[in-house]
Amino acid sequence: MPAQSQTDFSIQKPELSHQDLMLFFNAMDEVFFSVDSINRRVIQISNGCEKLYGHKPAEFLANSRLWFELMLPEDQHIVADEDEILERGGKVNKQYRIVRKDGAVRWVENKIIPCLDETGRLTRIDGITWDITDRKEAEEQHRQNDARYKQIVESAQEGIWTIDENEKTNFVNKTMCNILGYTQDEMMGKELYDFMDDEGKAYALACMERRRRGSKENLDVRYITKSGRDVWANISANPIVDENGKYKGALAMVTDITQRKLDEEALKKSEANLRTIFDNTDSSYILFDAGLKIVSFNALAQKYSEEQNGKKLEVNAPVRKYFTDERWPVISSVLEKVQRGETVTYELSYTRADGTVQWNNVRWLNVKNSDHKNWGFILANKDITETKIAALERERITADLIQHIKDLEQFTYIISHNLRAPVANIMGLSEMLKEDELDPDEKMEVVDRVSQSIKNIDTVIQDLNHILQARELVNEKKETVYFIDLVNAIRTSIHNTIISEKVQINCLFNDAGSLFTIRSYLYSIFYNLTSNSIKYRQAGVTPVITIESRRLNDKIELRFTDNGKGIDLHKNESQLFGLYKRFDTTTEGKGMGLFMVKTQVEALGGTIKIKSEINEGTEFVIQLPL
């Protein structure tokens, strides 16, 4: 229930009767109350208490401590000094949380005014309480937004630089510091002219005058780095004004364009004309008029059109010719937005002839004539494959870090549960060996037990080594791996088992029978899933294992299906791929197989899911990137 913090609940019209006042108070969402401070009891409370607290006025009149009891326990310290303040004649204004009768938690603000008699004794307090939950939630959202914006600013690829009204630096992000070679502390408080030569300073002074008049500009500026090197930067500068429109400084988004400047200078020195520049940009451009006919295009646009559409661009050809019937409604909608003055940007991907994926950033811009009327449109298309791949690589690295953390948790488990026990056993047995009264047979038994504990430790260490190796990709060479070759190799390695158990292995690879990947990892995945299907077969049932593959866009999907015992997923799904987790103790094993399968699948950038029913079999579904 929102309320205004400046609400004055004192009575301004004494001619109103008590009944009239209560009608007024009871009609409001705020809770008005009076408390007899001498007898410590509530003597008056408005009906708003039921909406705010969920309790009727009679409940507060009957229980004077109900206020305090409804307060969230961890917030009760907030009002600990209220009595002392009120007894001195001071006003109280507090914010805290309460628990409604229905269990909901709400934020409230409470204002209390004391009433003292002629001796200065506190006789009564009057107060008002209102719901500020929405405001508190908005404040928390604002705090979270501030933190998020700060993270964005600090991780931005562009430099961010703000100055005050005296041209003194009051903020720079890390990228800005990297551009100029200074630390943030070194730049704080310095004028922007301190990073320029005399020529640059004169230019900047003129720009700053325009900024003070409210001008927004995009400029190319030359700075001097800490090491004395020239660096060119593109600056998108905007004035900062207060609520009254008074100039308070400026904000600049800074991009290092030193390389671009060098390229431009090289083009000038080679006396290249505008067409050469146009044809050698990293973006393709198509210019067409208001009638949607092509006016001009550069060489890269022609290249993209031939690769993506199989059509050559032609001057005066209608743009509609280069889009499919399905795509044209979308393009028409885009053109309508651009004609209204919007710049439409989106990303598209397509598969090249060599099977690789190219990502493009597409921009549609409006071209106006000198009368600011629509003259035509520009379609800009830029290859952002490297940037996109880098972003995907960052996502992969993040996923790897998360997986490494999970691995560390598993290692902690191993150390605390699987290493500690045998170490403790060895320590105890070592103490026994120190006893003189042990006969030779007893000593030999102790030595045998020590030896077994050491073997247990060695087994755990070997398991750890396998896990670590499963996460290492650097030294592994990728190659084209044919699935049928893996299956044949597995058939050879477990030939005796296949014959003795009459195992049937069916393969349906069709047109998706290979993958460019790490052979050892994929073999391990195939082997573990196949051997598990045989190991956990149903008694009296001929084991049938089906391995299928199919292509899904940029992924290969593998399905391993069997008719074995199955797994109770309702009971075991959360721990299914855990280290040393076993769900069938009737068969020998360590609980390493599925853990290693999941680890290797994720190391290859893939995912694994399972479907299973008891006595019906199991299906593992693996998706790996092409």
N, C-alpha and C positions, 0 to 999 in steps of 0.2 A: 504494500500500500504506500505509494509515494507521498511524501509530504515536503513542504518547504521548510528549510532549516531556520528561516527567519520568522517562523510563525510566532506571533505574540499572543500568548494565551491569557494574558491579564485582562481583566474586565474593564472595558472602556466605556460602557454605558450602564451606570449604576441603576438607571431607572428600570432596567429589565428585571423581571422577577426570577427567583431561583428556578421555577418551573420552565420559564422561557429559556434560561441559560442551558438547562439540561436538555431541552428539546434541540437546542443548537448543537451542543456537544455530542449528543447521541446520534445526530445525523451525519457526523463526520467519521472518517476512517481512523483518525488519530485517537489515541487513548488519553483522556483527561482524567486526572485523579487528584484526590486530596487525602492526606494521611495525618491522623492525630499522633504527633510525635511524642506526646507525654504518655499516652496509653498504648502506643505502638500498634495502631489498628487503622485499616483503611476505612474512611468515612464516606467517601464518594468516588465512583469510577464510572466512566461513560461506557456505552454499549459497544464502542469500538474494540474493547478488550476481547470480545468473543471472536471477532474477525481476525485480530492479530494473534492472540494467544490460543484460541480455541476453547477458552474457559469463559463462563458467564460471569457477569458482575457479582452475583451472589457468592460465587466461589472465592473471589478476591476479598469480599467483605467478611466471609467466614474464616479465611485463613490469611492473616496479614503477612505470612512468610512465603506465600505462593509466588510473589515476584522473584524472590531469591531462588526458590526451588526450580523455577522454570529456566533459570539462567544456565547456560552451558557450563559445566564444572570448571573447564579450563579458562573460562572468562570471568569467574567470580572474583578474582583478585582485582579486576578493574574497578569494582565499586567498594573496595575495602576501606578507602579513605572518605567515603561520602558523608558519613555521620559527622566526622571531625570538621569537614568543610562547611556543612550546613549549620552546625552549632556555632561557628564563627560568623554566620550570616552570609557565607559565600554561596554563589550559584553553582550548580553542578550540571555539566553537560558530558555525557558518556555515550560510547558506542560499544555494543557487545552483542553476542548471539544468544538467542533463546530457543528452547525446544517446545514447539507447539504440542497441544494435547494429542494431535494425530502423529506426532513423532517428527514432523518436518522442522528443519533448522532454519531460522530466519535471523537476519541482522536487524537490530533496532537502534534508534538513537533516543536518548532519554534526557530531557531538560527538567531540572527541579529548582524551584525557588523557595527559600525558607521564609517562614513568618515568625518573627520574634515579638515577645511582649515588651512592655516598657522597661522590664529589668534586663532585657537582652536574652531572655530564655527562649529556646526554640519550642514553639507550641504546635506548629502545623507546617507541613510542606505541601506545595501544590506543584503539579508536574504534568508533562505531556510526553507521550511515547509514540513514535511512529516507525513504520517499516522502511528501512533503507537497503533492503536486500538487493533490489535492482541496481542501486547506485554502487553498492559494494562489488557486485558482480561486474559492473561496467569498469570500475577502478581496477579490478583484477585482470580483466581483459586488456585494459590499457597497459597495465604493467607487463603482461605477457607480450603484447604487441611491441612495446618499447624494447624488450629483450630480443625479440625476433628481428626488429629493424636494426638493432645494434649489430646483431650477428650478420645480417645481410650486408650492412655497411662495411664491416671489417673483412668480409670475405669477397667483396665486390672486386671484379677484375679491373674496374676503372678506379682512378684516383679520385678521392672526395676531399675537397678543401673548402673550409669556410673561414671568413674573416669578419671582424667586427666593423663598426662604423669608422674606425680609425685605420683601417687596412691592416690590422694586426691579426695574425693567425690565431684562431681559437679552437680549430679542430682540423686534423688530417688523419686519414686512415692509413693502414699499413701499405696499401698499394701506392698511395701518393708518396710515402716515404721512400719506397723502393725506386720509384721513378727518379727522384732527386738524390738518392743516396744518403739521406739524413735519417736520424731517429726522430720519433714524435717529439721527444723532449727538446731536441735541437731546433725544431721548427716552430714550436709553440711560442707565441708572443712576437714573432718576427713579422716584418712587413713582407708582403708578396714581392716587393721590389728588391728585397735582399737576395733574391734568387735569379736576378736578371742583370744583364749588362746595361750600359747607359741607353743604348738604342731601344732595348726592350722595355726599360723603365719609362721612357717617353711615350711609347706606344700604350703601355699599361695605364699610365696616368689618364690619357684620353679616354680609354675604355672605362675606367672607374668613374669618370664624370658622367658618362652615359648611364652607367649602372645606378648612380645616385638619383638619376632622373627616371628610374624604373625600367630601363632598357634591358631586354634579355638578348643575349648574343651567343653565337657559336664562333669561336675564334681559334686560330692557330698561333701559338705563342712559343717563343724560344726561351728556355731556361738554362741556367748554368748549374750543373750538378756539384756536389761536394768535391768531387775529384777534378772539377774544372772542365768537364766535358759538356758540349752543347747537347741539349735534348729538346726535341720538338714535341709539343703536346697540343692536342685538340681539346678545347675547353668549351663546355656548354655552361655559360654563366648566367645566373639569375639573381636579382636583388632580393634581399630579405627585409621585409617591413613588418612593423608591429601592427596591432589592431587599429591603430589610428593612421596607418599608411606612412609612418615615419621610417626612413631608411635606417636599418640596424646592421647592415653588413651585406655579404654576398656569399652565394654557394656556387661552387664550380665542380662539374663532373669532368675529370681530366683523363685523357687517353694518350698514352705514349705513341706518337706517330712518327718518331724519328726515322724509322725504316721507310715509312711511306714518303716522307719528305726527300729522303735520299733517292728513292725511286723516281719521284717526280723531277728532281734536279737532273738525274741521269737522262730522263726522257727529253727534258729541255735542251740539254747539251747535245743530244743526238738529233736535234731539230725535227723531232717527230711532230706530226700534226695532230689535231684533235681526234681524227679518226683512228690514228694509231693508239692513242690513249684509250679511246672507246673500245677498241678491239682487244686491248691487252689487260682490261680490268678483270678482277676475279669473279665478277658477277655478269650474268647475261642480262641484256636489256632489249626489250621490244617496245617500240613506241608506236601507238596507233591512235587515230583521230577519234572524234566524237561519234563518227559513223561506224566505228569498230573495224576500220581497215588499217592494215599495217603500213606505217610510214617509214620506219627504219628499224634496224636491229644490228647487233654486233656479231662478231664471228662466234663467240661462245654461245649466243642464243641459237645460232644456226646449228651448232654442234649438239646442243641439248635437244633441239627439236628432232633432229635426225635420229639421235639415240633413243629418245623416249617415245616419239610419235611415228618415227619412220617416214616423216614428211619434211620437205625443204620449205623454209620460210620464203615468201615472195612479197615484194612491195605491192601494195594495193589489194592483196588477198584478204578476204574477210577472216577475222580472228576465229569466228565460229567453226571454220574449216578444221582447226587444229584441236578441237575438243570433241569427245564422244557425246552421243545423245544423253547418256546417263550423267555425264559430268557437267554439261552445259547449264542446267538449272542452277547448280551451285555457283558457277562462274557468273551467271546473270545477277544473282543475289549479291555477289562480291562487287560487281561493277556498280550496282545501285548504291551501295554503301560508299564506295570511293567517290562517286559523283556527288555525294552529299558532303564531301570533304574529309572522309575518314581514310586512314591508311590501314589497309588490311594486310596482316602478316600471318603466315602459317608455315608449317613444315610438312614436306612430302618426302616419301622414299620410293625408290624403284630399284629393280634388280637389273644390274648391268649384264652385258652379253657374257662376261666371264663368270657370272654367278654371284659376284659381290654386290653389296647393297650400297647405294649412294643416297645420302640425305641432302636435301636442298631446303634452303630458307627462301620462301616466296613472298614477295612484297608487291602490292598493287598500289600505285600512287596516282593522284589526280594532277593533270597539267592544266594550268589556267593561263589565259592570255592577259594582256595588259589591262583589260577591263574586268579582270577577275572572273571571267566566265569560263566554263569548262571548254577546253580545247581538245583534250584527249586523255590518254591514259599511258602509264608506264608499267610494264610487267618486268620486275627484277627477280632474278633467280640466282641464288648463290649456293655453291657447293659447301656444305658445312659438315661433310662426312667426318673429317678429323676431329672437329669440335664435338660432334655427337658421339663418336667412338670414345673420345676422352671422357665424356660424361658417363657413358656406359661403363668405362673402365673404373671410374671413381666409384660407381655403384658396386661393381664387382669387388673392388678393394674393401669397401665398407662391409659387404657381405662376408668377405674373407676374415676381416677383423672380428666380426660377430662370431664366426665359426671358430676362430682361434680362441676367443673367450670361452666358448662352450667346451673346447678341447681342454683348456686349462682347468675348467671346473671338473671335467672327467679325470684329469691327471690328479687333481686334489683328492678326488674320491679314491683313486687307486692308491695314492700315497697313504691316506688316512686309514683305508680299510684293507688293502691288499699287501702293502709293504709293512705296515706297523705290526701286524700279527706275527709274521715269520721273524721279524727283527726281535720282537719281544720274546718269542720262543727261543731264539738263539741266545739271547742274554740270560734267560733263565737256565738253559741247558749248560751255558758256560760256567755259571755259578755252581752247578751240580758237579762239573768236572773238577772243580777245585777241592771237592770233598775227598778226603783220604780213604774213607771207609768203603768207597765203591769198589766192587770186585771187577775183574776184567770184562765179564759178560755185560754187567750194568754199564760200564764205561763205553763198551762197543755200541750198546743200544742208544746211549746218549749221543755218541758220534754220528750214528745213522740218522737220528732225528735232526741233528744239526745240519747234516748234509741235505736232508729232504727240505728243510726250511730254506737253505741257500738255493736249492733248485727252484723252489717256489718264487723266491725273489728274482732269480734270473728269468723265469717265465714272464713275470710281470714287466720286467725291464725290456724284454724282447717285444712284448705287446705294445709298450709305449713307443718303442722304436718303429714298429710297423705303422702306428698311428701317425707319427711325425713324418714318416716317409710318404704316407698317403696324402699329406698336405703340400708336399714339395712338387712344384711344376717346372721350376726353372731349368733344370738339367734334362728334362724329358723331351724327346724329339717327337713331333707330331707327324703322322703319316696317314695315308688312306687305309683304313682297316675294313675288311670285308667280313660281315657278320657270319657268313657260312664258314669262313676259315676258322673263326673262333670256336664255332660249334663243333667242327670236325676235330679241332685240337683237343677240345674237352672230351669228345667221344673217345679219342685215342687214350687220353690220360686216365679215364675211369672205365675203360673197356670191360674189364672183368665184372665190375659192379653192374654195368648196363646189361650184360649178358645174364648174370645170375639173378637179377631182379626183374628181367624182361622189360626194361625201361624203354618207352617210346618217346622220342624227341622229334616233334614236328616243327618245321621252319616255314614261315610265310613272309619272305622278305620283299618279294615283288620288285618294284622300281626304287625301293629305298633300302638297298642292301649294303650300303657302306657309309662310312663317316670319317672325316679328316680329324683325327684325334690321337690320343696317346694309347698305343696298343696295350701296354701292360695294365693300364687302369681298366680299359674296357674288357680285357680278358678276365681280370679279377672279378669284375661285376658279373659277367656271364657265368663264370665258374661258381661263384658263391651262391647265386640264385639257383643255378641248375643243381648243384650238390645238395642245397637245402631241400629242394623239391623231392630229391631221392631219399634223403635222410629222414624226412618227416612224411613219408608215404603212409597210406592207410594199409593196415594188415589185410591181406587177402585180396587187394585191389591192384591191378597192373598199373604202375605209374605211367601217366601220360603227361608230358611236358610240351607246351606249345609256346614257341617264341615268334612274335610277329613284329614287324616294323612298318612304319608309314611316315610320310613327310607331312608336317603341319607348318606351312609358311616357312619360317626361318628356323624350324626345329625338326629333329627326328624323334619320333615316339617309339619306344620299345615296350612290348608287353610280354611278361613272363607268366604263363598260366599253368597251374597244375591241378590235379585231382587228389591232393594229399589230405592230411588231417585237418588243415585249416587252423586259424588262430582266433581266439576270442578277443575281438577288437574292443568290445565294450569294457573289457577288464584290463587289457594290456596295451591298447593303442598308444597311450602317452609315453610308455617306456619301450616301445617296440624296437627303436633303433639305438637304445642306450647301450653303453659299454658294459659287458659282463651280464647282460640281461637275458635270461633264459626262461622259456615258457613251456617247455616240454622236457622234463627230467628223465623221461624213459629212454632217451637217446643221448649218447655221450656228446659233449660239446663244451665250449667255453663262453659262448655269448659274444663272440667277436665278429661273426660273419656279417650280420645285417648292419652293425655299426660301421664296418669297413666299407660296405657297399654304399651306404649313405654318404660317408666321408668322401669316397672317390667320385661319386656322382656329383656332389657339390663342388669338388675340386675341378671338375670338368665344366662347371658352370650350369649344371642341370638340376632337376628336381626329381623326387621319387615319391610315389603314393602307393597305398596298398588297399586292396579289397579282399576280404576273407570271411568265410563262414565255416564254423566247426563241421567237420566231416563232409564238406563240399569242395574244399580246395582254396587256393590262394592265387591272387593276381597282383603282380607288381607292375606299375606303370611308370616308366622313366622317360623324361623329356630332356634331350641334350641339344645344345645350339649347334647349328651347321657351321 
